Amino acid sequence: MEQTSQVIFDKNSIEFVTVAAEYCGFMERVRQYNCMTFVDTALKILPLLYLKASLIPPCELIGEDDLEVFVTEEEYEWMRTSVANVLGAQDDYLEVFLPDMAYSDTPIKKCISEDLADIYQDLKDFICVFQSGLNVTMNDSLCVCKEHFEEFWGQRLVNTMRALHDVKYNRKDEMMEQEEEDNEEYGLE
């Protein structure tokens, strides 16, 4: 039990929890942002999230029960569509880092909104379990989140950063035109 406390209260674990909670809060406020602000903020928080996740100390599952899941399909879909609405035409990108790509003659289309919603789902479930304050479930949620980072959402995060970088620096004219059209459509200046 003492080793569990050392892992969950390790400086790197606490910093990861803090950044994960900040990411979840950012995503939950997605509808407050225009496309440019959302992209700019995401490009600041995602590298920090990657760094903090990569510094989580080694840990092992100690509990016997499955961890509770908090994000429902409806919440996931709300998050995905909210991000897609903010990004508009900038949501799609071509993926090149998929195993299936080696056997494909055509590029594989991915969506920034889906990737960010996938990351959100994992982190929100982690944060909700971690907030329980029970050392065993806190430890196990940290271990599962670290495992999912290594196997799943870490790669999605860096792929999405590449796509967001492209939106910010290579497609900024398109993004500004889209926002001007949206402002005209909704009577905003």
C-alpha positions in Angstrom: 0.0 0.0 0.0 2.9 2.4 0.7 4.3 1.9 -2.8 0.8 2.8 -4.2 0.8 6.0 -2.2 4.2 6.8 -3.6 3.0 6.5 -7.2 -0.2 8.4 -6.9 1.3 11.2 -4.8 4.5 11.4 -6.9 5.2 14.9 -8.2 4.9 13.7 -11.8 1.6 11.9 -11.2 0.1 15.0 -9.5 1.3 17.2 -12.4 -0.3 14.8 -14.9 -3.6 14.9 -12.9 -3.5 18.7 -13.0 -2.9 18.9 -16.7 -5.5 16.2 -17.5 -8.1 18.1 -15.5 -7.2 21.3 -17.3 -7.6 19.5 -20.7 -11.0 18.2 -19.7 -12.1 21.7 -18.6 -10.8 23.2 -21.8 -12.7 20.6 -23.8 -15.9 21.1 -21.8 -15.8 24.8 -22.7 -15.2 24.2 -26.4 -18.3 26.0 -27.5 -17.0 29.3 -26.0 -14.1 29.4 -28.5 -13.8 30.4 -32.1 -11.8 28.2 -34.4 -8.5 30.2 -34.1 -8.6 30.5 -30.3 -9.5 26.8 -30.0 -6.6 25.7 -32.2 -4.1 28.0 -30.5 -5.1 26.8 -27.0 -5.1 23.2 -28.0 -1.6 23.6 -29.4 -0.5 24.8 -26.0 -2.1 22.2 -23.8 -1.6 19.1 -25.9 2.2 19.1 -25.8 2.1 19.6 -22.0 -0.3 16.8 -21.7 1.9 14.5 -23.7 5.0 15.5 -21.6 3.2 14.9 -18.3 1.7 11.6 -19.4 5.2 10.4 -20.5 6.5 11.2 -17.0 4.0 9.1 -15.0 6.1 6.7 -12.9 5.9 3.0 -13.5 2.9 1.5 -11.7 1.0 -1.8 -11.5 -2.7 -2.6 -11.1 -3.5 -3.7 -7.5 -7.3 -3.7 -7.4 -9.5 -6.6 -8.5 -12.5 -4.6 -9.7 -13.0 -2.9 -13.1 -12.8 0.8 -13.0 -16.0 2.8 -13.3 -16.7 4.5 -16.6 -18.2 8.0 -16.4 -18.3 9.4 -20.0 -21.4 8.2 -21.7 -21.9 7.7 -25.5 -24.0 10.8 -25.5 -21.4 12.9 -23.7 -18.7 11.6 -26.1 -20.9 12.5 -29.1 -21.6 15.9 -27.7 -17.9 16.6 -27.3 -17.0 15.3 -30.7 -19.7 17.3 -32.5 -18.9 20.4 -30.4 -15.3 20.3 -31.5 -16.3 19.5 -35.1 -18.6 22.6 -35.1 -15.9 24.9 -33.9 -13.4 23.5 -36.4 -15.8 23.4 -39.3 -14.0 22.5 -42.5 -10.7 22.4 -40.7 -11.7 19.2 -38.8 -10.5 16.7 -41.4 -7.0 15.6 -42.0 -5.2 12.8 -43.8 -3.6 10.2 -41.5 -0.4 8.5 -42.5 0.6 6.8 -39.2 -1.9 3.9 -39.3 -0.9 0.3 -39.9 -3.6 0.0 -42.6 -2.0 2.8 -44.5 0.8 0.4 -45.7 -1.9 -1.5 -47.7 -3.9 1.5 -48.9 -3.7 3.3 -52.2 -5.8 6.2 -50.9 -5.2 8.4 -47.9 -7.2 7.7 -44.7 -9.3 10.6 -43.5 -9.4 11.3 -39.8 -11.0 14.0 -37.7 -9.4 16.2 -35.1 -12.7 16.2 -33.2 -12.8 12.4 -32.9 -9.2 12.2 -31.7 -9.7 15.0 -29.1 -13.0 13.4 -27.9 -11.2 10.0 -27.6 -8.5 11.6 -25.4 -11.2 13.5 -23.4 -13.1 10.3 -22.8 -10.0 8.5 -21.3 -8.9 11.5 -19.3 -12.4 12.3 -17.9 -12.9 8.7 -16.8 -9.5 8.8 -15.2 -10.1 12.1 -13.4 -13.5 11.0 -12.1 -12.1 7.8 -10.7 -9.0 9.6 -9.3 -11.2 12.1 -7.5 -12.7 9.2 -5.4 -9.7 9.6 -3.1 -9.4 5.8 -2.6 -5.7 4.8 -3.0 -6.4 1.6 -4.8 -8.7 3.0 -7.4 -6.5 6.1 -7.8 -3.5 3.9 -8.5 -5.4 1.6 -10.9 -6.9 4.6 -12.8 -3.4 6.1 -13.1 -2.0 2.7 -14.4 -4.8 2.3 -16.9 -4.5 5.9 -18.1 -0.8 5.4 -18.6 -1.3 2.2 -20.5 -3.9 3.8 -22.7 -1.6 6.7 -23.3 1.2 4.3 -24.4 -1.1 2.1 -26.6 -3.8 4.5 -27.9 -4.3 8.1 -27.2 -0.6 9.2 -27.1 -0.3 8.5 -30.8 -3.7 10.2 -31.5 -2.5 13.2 -29.5 0.7 13.7 -31.6 -1.2 13.0 -34.9 -3.8 15.6 -33.9 -1.1 18.1 -33.0 0.3 17.7 -36.5 -3.1 18.4 -38.0 -3.7 21.4 -35.7 -0.3 22.8 -36.6 -1.3 22.6 -40.2 -4.6 24.4 -39.5 -2.8 27.2 -37.6 0.1 27.8 -39.9 -0.7 26.4 -43.3 -4.5 26.9 -43.5 -4.9 30.0 -41.5 -6.3 32.0 -44.5 -9.0 29.3 -44.9 -9.7 29.4 -41.1 -10.0 33.2 -41.2 -12.4 33.2 -44.2 -14.5 30.6 -42.5 -14.8 32.7 -39.3 -15.7 35.8 -41.3 -18.5 33.8 -43.0 -19.7 32.5 -39.7 -19.6 36.0 -38.2 -21.7 37.3 -41.2 -24.1 34.4 -40.9 -24.7 35.0 -37.2 -24.5 38.8 -37.4 -21.4 39.0 -35.3 -18.6 41.6 -35.9 
